[in-house]
């Protein structure tokens, strides 16, 4: 089964296995290809299987990734490895891995020889529903997340559902954080669908449908605002808080868990700002809880706030937030007094209390 979406001008394929669609794409592309892969054992093994079935493939180059290595130094190592392997301006670079792999490999391809074609084989749910869609690539600096990057569309994206079978449930939950975010943005049947599924074991979930539904929501937003001049900023719901939690924890909190915490924090901030109804906030919290996602953090409020001040969404010295007005309606570029943000961060150090319920 292959579910396609080409609304962004390049094919996005949700496949039980990426092998056949990727092979067909490479044949049509006609150039040599090379695979960059996260060195994580299951991902690297999958990349080698894919490479063995591709025509004119230069091989697989593994790189140890993770958020702490999402840096410019890694980009330099990738570029050096591409040159050593014989890649040139016509070589199709194929990245295999999750969200960090897409961000890092995608930026390397965008910079190598001023840009070479890049395709991504997403092997994590987070990458399938979010990171690989929309052309945002970049790396972190000590000052904050994704501060070095650009918009650079891939030539194709393959969501390799076979890879999901290798993921522990905690990583599936991490990917679902972005799917929940998309459902909050879209509202209606999209949010209700996740509510209905939340009570069932993950083995019973229709993953192809979940991935296709979520990427369709994101693709529609990106299509309307390719370079984040307005509507696309809604995709940052929860992320100002999330990036603060990640950085303050020195990335011991994974991105998916941080997004979950960010969604609660954004909802709580909206609730306390008089924007969001308590019923809607509780509905989001109930869904996150049913999915087994974290709702509290040990990151001290002061540390999280200091980390948030380096967020790239800061404007003219002020933090800006995307906050929900309702499930299905969010507002961007919202300024909130620092004191109110600090109150929310202190609340995030404990599970939802009576004032939140």
Buried (B, 14 or more C-beta within 10 A) or exposed (E): EBBEBEEBEBBBBBBBBBBEBBBEBBEEBEEBBBBBBBBBEEBBEBBBBBBEEBEBBBEBBBBEBBBEBBBBEBBEBBBEBBEEBEBEEEBBBBBBBBBBBBBBBBBBBBBBBEEBBBBBBBBBBBBBBBBBBBBBBBBBBEEBBBBBBBBBBBBBBBBBBBBBEBBEEEBBBBBBBBBBBBBBBBBEEBBEBBEEBBEEEBEEBEBBEBBBBBBBBBBBBBBEBBEBEEBBBBBBBBBBBBBBBBBBBEBEBBBBBBBBBBBBBBBBBBBBBEBBBEEBBBBBBEBBBBBBBBBEBEBEBEBBBEBBBBBBBBEEEEBBBBBBBBBBBBBBEBEBEEEEBBBBBBBBEEEBEEEBE
